[in-house]
Amino acid sequence: MKTADYLNRFFEEKQIPNVNYEITDADGFVHLFDNVALIDRIKNTCEAEQKQIANVLRQIDFRNGSIQHFLNYLAEAMVKQWSNAA
C-alpha cells in the first residue's frame, strides 16, 4: 500500500475530532491551526515525510497512544520551521 493511501485510510478510519491548536512562535506571533488543515498538510507533503509520519502513527496506534498529541507536536514543528525560514 502506498504511504499516501495509508494516510488517507488512517485518517478516515480514526475520525479524529477537529481540534484547534494555538501555537506561539519565538517572536510572540500566534499561529492558529486545526486538524483539518494539519491533516491536509500531511497528505500533501513529500513521500519521505509521509513515510516518517506514517511510521510514527503506526507506533502510536499500536500502543493506543494519543494521535492528538502527535498532531499538536507536528503543528509546533511547522511553526518552528516557518519561523526559522523567515
C-alpha positions as CSV (number, residue, x, y, z in Angstrom):
1,M,0.0,0.0,0.0
2,K,1.3,3.4,-0.9
3,T,2.0,5.7,2.0
4,A,-0.4,8.4,0.8
5,D,-3.2,5.7,0.6
6,Y,-2.3,4.5,4.1
7,L,-2.6,8.1,5.5
8,N,-5.9,8.7,3.8
9,R,-7.3,5.5,5.1
10,F,-5.9,6.1,8.6
11,F,-7.4,9.5,9.0
12,E,-10.7,8.3,7.5
13,E,-11.0,5.4,9.9
14,K,-9.9,7.2,13.0
15,Q,-12.4,10.0,12.6
16,I,-10.2,12.3,14.7
17,P,-12.3,15.2,16.2
18,N,-11.4,18.7,14.9
19,V,-9.2,20.4,17.4
20,N,-7.7,23.9,17.1
21,Y,-4.1,24.5,18.0
22,E,-2.8,27.9,19.1
23,I,0.9,28.0,18.9
24,T,3.1,31.0,19.7
25,D,6.4,31.2,17.8
26,A,9.7,32.6,19.1
27,D,8.7,36.1,18.1
28,G,5.5,36.0,20.0
29,F,3.2,35.6,17.0
30,V,0.2,33.3,17.5
31,H,-0.5,30.7,14.8
32,L,-3.8,29.0,14.6
33,F,-4.2,25.5,13.1
34,D,-6.9,23.0,13.1
35,N,-6.8,19.3,12.5
36,V,-8.3,19.6,9.0
37,A,-5.5,21.9,7.8
38,L,-2.8,19.9,9.5
39,I,-4.0,16.6,8.1
40,D,-4.3,18.2,4.6
41,R,-0.7,19.4,5.0
42,I,0.4,15.9,6.0
43,K,-1.3,14.4,3.0
44,N,0.4,16.9,0.6
45,T,3.9,16.7,1.9
46,C,6.7,14.8,0.2
47,E,6.9,11.0,0.2
48,A,9.8,10.8,2.7
49,E,8.0,12.9,5.3
50,Q,4.8,11.0,4.7
51,K,6.7,7.7,5.4
52,Q,8.1,9.1,8.7
53,I,4.7,10.4,9.8
54,A,3.0,7.1,8.8
55,N,5.6,5.1,10.8
56,V,5.0,7.2,13.9
57,L,1.2,7.0,13.5
58,R,1.5,3.2,13.3
59,Q,3.5,3.1,16.5
60,I,1.1,5.4,18.3
61,D,-1.9,3.5,17.1
62,F,-0.4,0.1,18.1
63,R,0.3,1.4,21.6
64,N,-3.2,3.1,21.8
65,G,-1.4,6.4,22.2
66,S,-2.7,9.9,21.6
67,I,-2.9,10.9,17.9
68,Q,-3.9,14.4,19.1
69,H,-0.6,14.8,21.0
70,F,1.4,13.9,17.9
71,L,-0.6,16.2,15.7
72,N,0.0,19.0,18.1
73,Y,3.7,18.2,18.0
74,L,3.6,18.4,14.2
75,A,1.8,21.8,14.3
76,E,4.5,23.1,16.7
77,A,7.2,21.8,14.4
78,M,5.7,23.5,11.3
79,V,5.5,26.8,13.2
80,K,9.2,26.4,14.1
81,Q,10.1,25.6,10.6
82,W,8.2,28.7,9.2
83,S,9.7,30.9,11.9
84,N,13.3,29.8,11.1
85,A,12.7,30.3,7.4
86,A,11.5,33.9,7.8
